[in-house]
Amino acid sequence: MKYHVFLLAGRDSERREIMKVLDPKKKYKTKVLLPMFDKTVLEWVVEEYHKSPYVEKICIVGLTKDDIQFNVPVEYIPIDPYTPISQKYLAGLKYLEENNLPTDKIIFSSSDCPGVKVETLNYFLKEIESKDGFDFILSAIPLEVVEKVFPDSKRGVARLKDINLTQGEIALFSAYAIRNHVKTVDNITTISKKRGFWPLFWYVARRPKAWSKLFKILIKQGTLNDAIIGFSRAFKLKSDVVIINDAGLSLDMDLPEDYNKLKNYVEKVKIQN
């Protein structure tokens, strides 16, 4: 199966610290347009998705061809770049519906993760082929994998009995999840920027149906399966996680130091190789 992949390339309503440090003259509209060697950050990401045999079309959400053009075919999804992330999800869903395309497996990805590799994307997209009827599937990377490549990465970590995980930069949503959880998407996105697990834990804990599983996590007896069941019960969404052993999918550019970490990684993995 081939997918339309939506790359989230907008900007925050308030200029974040990373842009204040790396772009003091306000030359770049958004952090994904920052230069990194001979490309922009966004071009490094688009290049990998274009290589994948599982990708039908790359859709840029939040930028236009006046902002950036590519050497490979892309679709620009018109939307105000300042809109909340949930509205960008809705714009992707609207594009699929208007073009009579499937909406059961909608792929969204960060666009500020230049370390991502096509092999990793292929793995995730192949894994979800057999997962029908799911509303939300998250990619996740074991903490030890991340720390070997990005020591002190300052990522939010889910510490579970059987595994410690950090969030990956690609996920699957169903049309149902997007339509019925607009506010939840924005709340979780805001929480995730804090790069901590516990704020998300307590947000989910507002929903009593998740308490039995969350209690096990609280006393350090909860497993990944407990976390998935707790999340699914809390939001009434059929959910799952795809574990990927690739640190390149784990780090995006939230902090100024992230840019340098990723630049060094891109040079080592993509340029020198």
N, C-alpha and C positions, 0 to 999 in steps of 0.2 A: 504493500500500500504506500502511496505517496501522499505527503501532507503539505498544506499551506502553512508555513511557519511565520508567526507574527513576532517581529523584533520590536520591543518596546524602546523607543528612542526619543521620548519627550524630555521634558525638563521639570524641575521642581518649581513650585510657586515662589519659594525663597531660594536665593542663590546660596548653595552649600559651600562649606569650607574648602572642599577640594578645588572648586573653581576660583575661589578667592585667592588661593595659593598658587595654582597652576596657570590661571588666566586673569591676572590682576587688571589687565587693560580691557577685559570683556570683549576679546576678539572672537570667541567661539560661542555659538548659540547654546550648545549643550556639551557635556563632558565627552560624549561619544564622538564628537568632532575634533577632539584634541589630537594632535599629531603623535604618532608613535612610529619612529623610523620613517619609512617611505610611504606610509598609509595613515589613515585616521584609525582611531580605535574601532569604530564601526566597520570599516572595511576589513579589518582582520577577522571580525565575526562573520560578516557576509561571505567572505571567501571560503570559510570552512563549511557553511551551510550549502553553498553552491556546489561543493564537491560531493555532497551526499546523494546517493541514488534514491533515498527515501523522501527527498524534498521536491515537491512539484513546483512551488513558487515561494519566494522570499518576499514578505510584506513588511514594509517599514512603517511603523505606527508613530506619528508625532513629528516627522520631518517631511519635507517636500523635495522635489528635484532641484529647486532653487537653493536648497541648503547643501545638498550633496548629490552627486551622480556617480554611478558605478559602471564598471566595465562588464558587468554581468546583468542579466535581466532581473529587475525587482519591480514590485508594485508599491506605490505610495498610498497609504491610507490617510485621507484628509481628516485631520482633527487638531484642535488647538493643543499645542504641545504642553500647555500648562494644566490641562485637565487631569483630574485624579486618575489613578491607574485603572480603576474599575471602568471608567468611561472608555479607556483605550481597549479594554477587553470587549466591551459592548460594540465598539467600532469594528473590531475584528469579526465578531459574530455577525454583525449587520452585513459586512462585506461578503461573508460566506453565504448568507441567506439570499442576498440580492443576486448572487451568481449561481444559485441553485447547487451549492456545494455541500458536502456532508458537514454536519455540526456536532457529531457525537464525540469526535476526538479533535479538539482544537489545541494547537501547540503554540505556547507563548514562551519567549526567551528574553532574557536580558540582552542588551546590546553593548554593555560596557564590560564584557568579559573576553578580552582579546586572546586569552590563553586557551580558549576552547579548541578542541581538535575534532576533526571530522569522524575519527574512529569512535569517539565518545558519543557524538550525536547519533551516529548509526546504531550504537548499542542501545541507547534509550529508545529510539524510534522503532527498532526491531522488537524490543521487549514489550512495548505497548500494543503491538499488533494483535497479540492473543488476549489482551485484556479488554474485553467488551463489556459495556454497561457501566463503566466507571465514570464518576463525576470529577474526580481530582486525583491525579497521580503526580507525585513530587519526585524529583531526582535528589539524591543525597549521597554524600561522600564520607567514608569513615574518617574520623578525626586524625588517626595516625597517618593516613595517606596525605592529608592536607598539611599536617605539621612537618612532615619530612621535606616538603617542598617550600612551604611558607611558614616558617617558625613564627610563633606568636602572631598568628593570622588575625586574631581578635574577632573570629567568627562566632556567631551564636551556635552553641553546642547542645544537642539533646543527649544527655548522659543517661543511657539505659542499661539495664542489667546485662544484656547480651551484646550491645554495640553502642559506640558514641558516634553521632552523626552531625555533619553540618549540611546546610541546605545547598542544593545545586542551582544552576541558573536556567534550567529548562523545566517546564511542567505542562501537564495536560489538563484541560478543563472541558467539561461538557457544556452544552448550551444551557442546560438546567442550572448548573452551578453558577454560571455567569449571570443569568437572569435573576435568580433568587437570592444571590448572596453578594449583591453590589456593595452594600455597606461593610459586610464582613471582609471582603477583599481589601477595601481601603484601610480598615482597621488593622488587619494583619500586616499589610505592607508598611504601615506606620510603625508598628511594633517591631518588625524585622529590621528596620533601620537602626534599632538600638543594639543590634548584634548580641542579643542575649536570649537564652531559652526561657527563663522564668517569666518574663512579661507575657510571652505567648501562652505559657502554661496557665497562668492565672486568667488570661482572657478566655481560654477554652473552659476553665473551671467555673465560669459563670453559668454554665449549662449543666444542670444536675444529672442528666443522662450519662455524662462522661465521668462522674465522680468515682465510680468503682475502679475504673482503669487508671485514672489520674492519681488516686490514693496509692496504688501500687508503685507508680513512678515516684511519688513523693517520698515513699519509704525505701526507695532504691531497689525495688523488686520488680518494677515494670519492664517489660520487654518492648521491642519494636512493634510486635504484634499488638500489645496492649495499647501503645500509643496510637496506632492506626485505628483500632476499634474505638478508642475514646474520642478521637477526632471525628470519625464517621458518625458516631452516635450524637455528638454535640451539635453537628451541623446538618444531620440527616443527608449525608453525602456518602456514596460508596467510594472509598479512598484506598490508595495504596502508595507504596514507595518503591522506586527503582534505585538500587544501590550501585554506584559507579565508582570504580577505583581509579579516578583521575582527578588530581588536584586542580588541573586547569579549568575544570567546570565549577570550582568552589569559590573563586575569588572574583568579585567585581570591584568597581571603583567607587567606594563610598568615602574613603578617607584619602587625604593627600598622599600618604605613604603607599597606598595600594597601587597607585600609578607606577611608582618606581619598581615595586615588587613584580608587577605584571610586565613591565618593560624588560626587566632582566630575564623573566621567564620566557617571553616571546623571543628574545634574542637567542637564548639557549636552545629552545625547543623547535622554533620555526625558522630562524635565520641560519644559525650555525649548522643545523641538520639539513 
